[in-house]
Amino acid sequence: KVYIVVDGLDEYPEDERVILLKRLTTIPPTVSLLLTSRSHINLDMLPPHLKTLMIRASDEDIRKFLEQRIQDSSRLSFLRQYRRRNVSTRALAGQIRSEVYFRGRFLLAKLHIESLATKSNIKALREALQKVPADLKQTYDDAMARINEQNEDDRKIALEALAWVATAKRLLTVAELREALAVEPGAKSLDPDNFTDIGIILTVCAGLVI
């Protein structure tokens, strides 16, 4: 039995994607084919017998994630101070949810809330809410900009972590990523004091590593 898996079809160049899809339509029925893609691309040329399954994060999952992230963020903790000034905490939290909330786009919502969690006061947060990007590319660009604006040590950790995650031939475990970042050029052994806490790694990566 032969299986072919094409992951992230939407990330393939559009002109070459058409050629690839035409080739895939010629494979014999004895071959099992799995394609994954975001929903915006045209798949009309695929054989009609292929089954399509729409997988998306539930609205409730995204809502719960955003609410929990607001509660857990040390930077967004100032929202709780609103109560002392008789200002509704729910109002601003609700505004965050409404601006960040994208139906079925869990990653986009996560990247947006990570960006907002870097703000240190109400004014900065409100200004950021007015500039929430609507597409994934701009959101990624914003995340990379935040990474590059960090101090040199944090920036170095983030870029090295992204390089390891992006070029690894399989998913890395937490232990493997920490070990990879601990490697020092020229060193004959790993220094146990050179392992970075995973919480720090996730923080400096601005939501791009989960």
N, C-alpha and C positions, 0 to 999 in steps of 0.2 A: 504494500500500500504506500502511495506517495502523497505527501502533504506539502502544500506550498502556503506559506504565511507571508503576506505583504502588510507590514505595519506602517502606519502613518502615510497612507497614500496621498493625502492632501498636501504633504510637505514636498512631494516630488514635483519638479518643474512641470508646468501645465502642458507645454508642447510635447514633452517626453512622456507625460502621463497618458496622453491619448494613445501613443504608440504602445505603451506597456499594456493598457487595457485591451487594445486590439489583439495583442499577442495572447493575453490571458483567455480571450474568448475562443482560442483555437485548441486549448488543452483538452485532452480526452476526458470523458465523464468518470473514468476510473481514478482520476486525480482529485483529491480533496483540497479545495481552495478556501482560504480565509483572508479577507481584506478588512483592514481597520482604517477608518478615516473620520474626520469631522464631516458634518452633514452638508457643507456648502458646495461640494464638488458635484459635477454631473456624472452619474453612473449609468446613463441611459443605454450606452453601448454594451453593457454587460448582458449576458443571456438572461431572459426573464425567469428561468427556473431557479436562479440563485435566490436564496432566502436572505432577507434583510432584517436585521435586528437593531432597533434604536436603543442605545444604552446612554443614560444620562443621570447625573446626580439629581436626587429628588429635591424639590423646593424646600421641603422641611429639613433635609440634611444641611443644605446651605445656610438656612436661617439659624439652625442650632449652632453651626460652626461659627458664624459671625458673632452671635451673642456670646458664646464661650470665649472667643478670642478677645472680645472687648473686655470681658471680665478678667481674663488672665494677663492682659498686657499691663506691664508696670507703667508704660508711657500713657496709656489711656486711662489709668487709674484716676486721673483728675476729673473724669466724668462723675465719679462718686462724690467728689467735693461739691458738686452742684447742689446736693441736698441741703448742705449747710447754708446755702445762699437762697434757698427756696426757689430754685430754678429746676425745672423738670429734667431729670437725668434721662428719662425715657424719650424725651423729645429729640435730643441730640443723637442718642443711640439709634432711634428710629430713622433719623436723617442719614446716618451712616449706612444702615441696612438698605434704605431705599436707593442711595447713590451707588452702592457697591454691588447690589444684588443683581446678578445676571442669571436668568432662568437656565438651569442645566449647565452652567459654566463654572464649575467648582474651582478650577485652577485660576480663572480670571478673578473670581471673588477673593480667593486666597491671596493672590498677589496684590490686589487693591488694599485689603485690610492690613497686610504687612507694611505697605507704604504708609498708610494712615497711622500705624502704630509707631512710626518714627517721629511723629509730631509731639511737641512738648507743651503746647498750650491750646486753649480753645480757639483763638484767632487763627493760628497756623492750621489747625484741623479744619476749620470752616473753609479757609482758602483752598486747602487741598481737596476738599469735597467738591468744590466748583470746577476742579480740573481733572476729575477722574476720567481716564481715557476709556474709550468704548471698544477698542480692539486689542488683540493679544500682542501684536508687534510693539505698539507704543507702550504697553504695560511692561513687556520685557525690557525695552529700551530704558524705561524709568527705573526698573530694578537694577540694571547694569550701571546706570548713572549713580544710584545710591551706593552701590558697591565701590565705585571708583572715587566717591567723595569721602570714604572712610579713611582712618589713619592707615599708615603704610602696612603695619602688621596685620590688621583686620582685612585690608584689601588683598594682601598676599595669600592669606588663608582662604579667602573666598575664591579667588581666581584659581588657586591650586585645586581646591575641592571641585570646582566646576569642570576643570580640565580632566580630573580623574573620573568624575561621573560621566562626562560626555564621551570619553574615549574608551572606557571599560567595555569589554566584550560581553559582559553580563551585569546584572544589578549587583552593586556592592552592598555588603552588610555594613552596619555601623562600625563594627570592629575593624573591618578591612579598610574603610575610608579613613578612620583614625590612624591606622598603621601606615597607610600610604602617605598621609600628610606628615608623619613623624620621620619619614626617610630623609636623611641628610646626604647630599652628594659627597662622596669620598669617605663616609663613615663605614666602618667595618661591621658595626652592629647597631641595633636600634637602642636609643636612649629612652628608657621608660619615663623620664621626666619631660620628654618632648612630645608626649601625646596630648592633643587638644581635646577638651571636653566637647561632646557632641552638641550640647546646647549652644556653645559659642559658635561652632561651625554653622549650625542652622541659622543663627542670628545674623552673622556677617554675610551670609549668602542671600539675604534679602528676600527670602521666600522661594528662591529658585531651586533649592534642594530641600526635599521633604523626607 
